[in-house]
Amino acid sequence: MDGVQLISYIHQNLPDVPVIAITGYSDIQTAVNALKLGASDFVVKPFDLAAVDESTRAALEKSNVYMEIRHLRRWLKDRSIFGGMLSKTPEMHRVFEIIRMVAPTHMTVLVQGETGTGKELVASAIHYQSGRCQGPFVTINCAGFPETLLESELFGYEKGAFTGAEQAKPGKIELAHGGTLFLDEIESISLVMQGKLLRVLEDQKFQRLGANTSIRVDMRVIAASNIPLKDLVAQGRMRSDFYYRINVIPIHLVPLRQRKVDIQLLVHDFLRHHPIVAEKGINAISKEVMNVLMDYPWPGNIRELQNILARAIVLAAGRIIETVDLPDLALEPQPKENGIIGCASLDEWMRKQEKRFLEQKLEDFGGNVALTAKGCGIGLRTLSRKIRLHNLDPKGSQNNKT
């Protein structure tokens, strides 16, 4: 193996290793061939150490640039594939792997996790990696409609189907033909609606309200819930056949408080991509702010983190985000026991944390339930149910605000 062959071998098998060819005056053509085969530079004999040093530095710098470009391309590809989801934790890497495996199939997926953990991002990532990626990705929050309106939103209706139906309208199921239908907060639908959706899933056809003929539909269904659906089955609030039909591929998202190693990664990524950051010249976040963010329990998960950061960016007076830019809720000291003393179980502690979070949010929005639901990233019906569960008083929050 001569020098030129060695250069070719190194370039093919060790592409990140820069190669410098050393040649004589009479062998310029060999040097040119070496460059074509992947050498970074060539040095002509006789040479001095300064020339070799300069060539070596340039080759290493060029190699580092190429490595950074390749790393950036891989990072951008992962961001595209996983809809911007980032994590260092094995639990989330397992989720990414499931997404890769399930996306090419047509199987129904159930994504479960607390509010704000990124369930819609998972559904979107599955859709855009699938063979249906050129088709529509249709979403509906099942908790955002009363049952009668939810049925018309899902199935559509013909002209004259009910009072006010002045023209025919396709529903979400029909609009999802050839693509994916994402049913968020699936736990909120009634037993009757579960039966109707089950028939669509089984038969791949449906009828608009007021219609006599069926429409065939080719779609993939991804459902999401922020509570364990198996508990609803045990309580008789969810049909077991419907549960098993949507739970073909289960995906569980862990809450942010269980993946705090990701907080710094998520913070810096959010700051890199928020448009106002560049406009205001913000280039750093103080150590004190990062400590606050690391200590906070994040009942609203990633969505709450994004909302707090967005507020801090807007309020920041200088180039560095300081604790004064954070909302009072995040600044409240978190005791070591975090309210655990006096709690008989983890569930009880979680309920207390949720109640505290909702009380603060209701006060932030002056007792306006609709705005509070939007600010929390949950449906109006879901928030109303939680208000009753925790015996909260929105009017009292309004009085506190004023």
N, C-alpha and C positions, 0 to 999 in steps of 0.2 A: 504494500500500500504506500503510494507516494504522498507528498504533502497535499496535493490538490484533492486526492481521494479522501485523505484524512479530514480535510475541511468539510467536504460534502457529507461524510459520515457524522461528524460532530453536529453540523447544522440540522441534519435530519433527526438525530437521536437526542441531542441536547440543545434545543433551539434557544434556550435562555442564556447559553454560554457564549460570550463574544469571542471571536477568533481574529487574531492579527497575523497576517502572513509576512514573513521576512524573505526577501528575494534580492538577487544581485542586479546590477545595472543591465546586464544582457538578458534578463529574464522578465521584462516588463509584461509580455503577453501572458505569462503564467500568473502574474499578479492580477491582471485584469480578469482572467478566468477564475481566480480565487474569489474575487469580489462578486462575480456572477453566481458563484456557488454558495455564497453566504458569509464570506469573511467581512469583518467590520472595516478593516483597513489593511494597508500593507506598508512595510518599512523597507527601504532600499539599503542594502549593504554597500559600503560600511555605514554604520549609524552611531549616533551618540545616545547616551541614556536619556537626555532631555527629550529627544524626539520620541523614543519609546514610551517614556512617561506620559507625554502629551497624547500620544495615540491611545494608550491604555485608558487614560482618564476619559477621553472622548468615547471610546468603545463601551466602557461601563455606564457612562451617562446615557448613551443611546439605548443600551440594553435595558436600563431601569425604566426609561420612558416607554419602551415597548411593553415591558411587564405591567406597568401601570395602566396602559391602554387596554391590555388583555383583561386585567382585573376589573377595570371599569366596565368593559363590555359584558363580562360575566355578571357583574353586579346589576347592570341595567337590564340584562336579560331576566335575572331572577326577580327584579322589581316588576317587570312587565308580566312575567308568568304568574306571580303571586299577588298581583294587584297592589304592590307597595307594602305588603306585609314583611316585616323584618323581625328576626329573632335569633338569639344565640342558644336558646334552650332546646334540649332534646325533645321535649313535648311538642313544641311547634315544628321542629324539623320532621317529626313523625307526621304531623298534619300535612306539611309540604309534600312528603313522600306519598301519602294517601291521595292527595290531589293529583299528583302525577299519574298514579296508577288507575284512579277511577275516572279521570277526565275522558279517556278514549272510549269508555263504555257508555251504555245508555241507562245504567242503573240509577234508581232513585236514591237520593242522599238526604240524610237528616243531620243538620248541624246544630249542636246544642252548646250553649254557653251563656254566661251572664250578659246583660245589656252592655253594649259597647266593646265587646271582645273581638268584633270583626267578622260576624257570621255572613254578612252580605259580601264582604271581600272574598271569603272562601267560595261562596256560590259563584261569584263573578269569575274568579280564577279557574274554577272547574269548567264553566261555560266557554271561556276564551281559549282554553287548551283543548277543547273537544272538537269533534267533527262538525259540531253545530255552531262554531264560532262566527260563521258568516250570517247566521240567523239571529233573531231578536233575543235579547235578554230582558224578560218582562218581570217586574217586581210588583208585589202588592203586600201591604201590611194588613194582615187579617184583623188586627185589633183596632184598626182605624175606621171601621164601618159597623153600623148596626147590621144585624143578620140579613134583613130584607135587602138592604142596599148592597151588602157584600155579595149576595147571590147574583144581583144584576151586574155588579162589577166583574165577577168571575165568568159568568155564563153569557153576558150580553142579553139583548132583548130585541124583539121585533117591534115595528111601529104599532102602537095601540095596545101593547102588552099590558100596560097599566096607565093610570092617569098621569099625564105629563110625558108619556113616551111618544113624542110627535114624530120621531124618525128612528129607524133601526140603528142599533149600535153594537159593534162587536165587543165581546168581553175579553178579559185578560187571557183566558184559555185559548181563545181563537187567535188573539194577537201573538201568542207564543208559538204558533205553528212553525215547525222547522227550527225551533230554538229551545230556550229554557224558560220555565216558569218558576220563579222564586217566591215561595209562600212564607213570609216572615210572620213570627208570632202565631204559629199554627195552633198553639195551645188554646187560643181564644175562640176558636170556632165551635159551634154547637154540635151535638151528636147528629142532628138531622143533616147539617152541612157536611159533616164527615162522611156520612153515607153517600151523599151526592158526589163528593169528590172521589170517593172510593170507586164508584161506578165509572167515572171518567178514567181513572188510572187503570182499571181492569179492562175496559172496553175500548179505550182510546177514541171515544166519540162522546158527543154531548148535544144538548138542544138549547138554543137560546130561549129565554123566557117568552112565552106566547107563540112559540114555533111548533109545528107538527112534524118536522123532519129533523133528522140527526146530522151533525157535521162531524166528519172524521178529523182527528187532530194528531199530529206527530210532534210530540214535545217531550222534553225531559223535565222532571219535577225535582226541585231541591227545596226542602222544607227547613225551617229554623225555629228554635224555641229557646227561651231564656229560663225555662224550668224543666226538670226531668219529666219527660212524658210518661215514663213507666209508672210514676206515681199517680198520674191522672187515670191511667188504665186501672190501677188498683182501687182508685176512688170511684170508678164508674163514670168518670167525666170524659173518657176517651174510649172509643171502640177499639178492642184489641186487634180486630182485622185491619182497621185503618192504620193503627200504630205499626203493625208488622209490615204493612205495605209501603209505608214511607220510610221505615227504618232499615232499608236493605243495606246501605252503607252508612254506618254512624261515624260522625266526626265530633270530637269534644274539644272545645277551646278552653284553655285554662285562664283564669282571671289574671289581671295584671299584677295583683299583689303576690301571686305565686311565680311571677317571672320578672322580678324587679331588676335582674341583671340586664334586662332589655330597655329599661327606662332611659338610660343615657343614650343608647343607640337610637331610640325613637325620638328623643328630644332633639338631638343634633340633625337627624334626618328631616324632622318637621321644620326646623329652622332653616335648613338648606333650601327647602322647596316653597316656603311661604313667600309670596310676592312682596309683602310689605317689609320684610327683613332687609332686602336689598335697597328698597326706597329709603328706609330710615338709616341705613348704614350700620345696622346691628351686627356685631361680629362675635359676640360672646355671651355666655350666661354665667353668672357668678357662682362660686363654689357654694355659697349659702343657699342660693336658689336650688341648686342640684341636691343639696342635703335635704331640703324641704320636700322636694319631689320624691326622693328616695324613701323618706319616712312616711309619706302620706299613704293611706290604705287603698285609695282609688276604687271606691264603690261603683263609680261610673266607667271604670276601666279605660281603654285607650281613647274612647271618644271624649271622656272627661279630661284626660291629659291634653288632648288636642285643643279643647275649648279653653282650658286654663292658659295654655301657651299662646293661643291666638289673642286672648285678652291681654296677656303680658306684653306681647309684641306691640299691640296698639297703644298701650299705656306707657311703654318704656320711654323715658325722657332722654336717655343717652344711648351709647353704642353697646352698653352691657345691660342685660336684664337683671334687675335686682329684686330683692324680696318685696320691696314696696310695690312692685308691679303685679304681684300675685293677689288673687282674691283672698278675703279673710278666711274662708273655709280651709284653704290649703295651708294657711299660716297658723291655724290653731294647733297648739302643742298636742302631740299624740302620746298619751301616757303609755308607759311600758306594758301595762296589762291590757291597754286598748279596750277597756270595758269588759275584759274577760272575767274578772272577779265578780261573782254573783250570777254568772251564766252557767247553766247546767250542761250546755252542749254547744258545739260549733254553730248549729242551726240557730240557736237562740242569740248567740253573739252576732251572727250575720243579720238577723232580723233587726236587732238594735242598731247596727251600723246603717242598714237600709233606711230605717225610720229617721235616724239623725240626718242622713243625706237628703231625704225627701223634705224634711222640715226646713232645712237650709235652702233648698232649691225653691220651695214654695215662697219662702220669705224673699229670696232674690227676685222672684218674678211677681211680687206683690199679691200673692194668692191667686194669680191667674192660672187656672189648671191647664188650659190649652197651651199657653206659652211655656209652662213648666214641663209639660210632656215633651214639647219640642226641644227644650233645653236639655232634657235628660236623655233624649234620643229614644224615647219609647212611645207607644201608642197611647191615645187618650183613654181608651178603655182600660188598658193595662195600668195606667197611673190611677184612674178612678178606683180600680180594684185594690190597689196598694194603699190608697188613702183610707178606704174602708177597713182594710186589714189592720192598719196601724192606728186607726181611730184619729186621723189627723183632721185639722180644721183649717181649710184654705182661707176662710174669712178671718180667722185669727191671725194668719200670716199676713193678710192684707193690712190688718190693723197695725201689726208690728212694723210693716214697711212704711206706713204713713206716720 
